[in-house]
């Protein structure tokens, strides 16, 4: 059965530059079948990513570990909220096997937030990294982590497992944190995640969504805050309303505005920036990492 595309694909009210193709490539369905076979979740589906047709048709996907139910209720996010079940002990192996069958050279792994777990799921990230290293020793690994409730030892555990990139999204400006149902203090906590990861030797990356009502001065301030935290790589994408129950889009930025913001961010010292209406945290992730490696700045996470 052909799955229904995300709502943002179905909507006809959005600007022309946000229109994407309906899934039709055979590899899209092959990836879908592979993920189902290995009982795996992806942020592609859980977050209603508009790039799912493109990415899966190129035989790449972003794995979502620790289940599909998040313990937080961020207002911008389409991922299911509630009380999750226990993590699957076999999930790290299944992720590694699926990544190998897809032939991935750069593997991106993220998770729901698990405030119900003492370590926030850090040990599960470590087991997944280890399984990937064993199954795909030549692949680079990027982990997009939650804030682990501010528990620094949990973050250190993940960094010291040796991913090539430690990604943690700031999501939006400090002024908009209450609007997205996050405590204002969590903005500084997220910057602290990136700062600690950098201090531990990580290549760091973050992402911002725009169009939720931010002022440009606040957005530039977030760029500067990220740079002060040592963030190396940045993604900037358009906020899209996942469902009618989520906050509406305040503004659709045209592609030329994304290009201008990319230039501003690069001028502040990011090694590379992926900026565009459909950009998401893991969109063209391998390209950002390739640019970083060419620049030969820093080193992968310590082991």
Beta strands, then each sheet from edge to edge (+ up, - down):
strand 1: 41-42
strand 2: 62-65
strand 3: 69-70
strand 4: 80-81
strand 5: 106-111
strand 6: 140-144
strand 7: 165-167
strand 8: 204-210
strand 9: 233-238
strand 10: 272-276
sheet 1: 1+ 2- 5- 6- 7- 8- 9- 10-
sheet 2: 3+ 4+
end
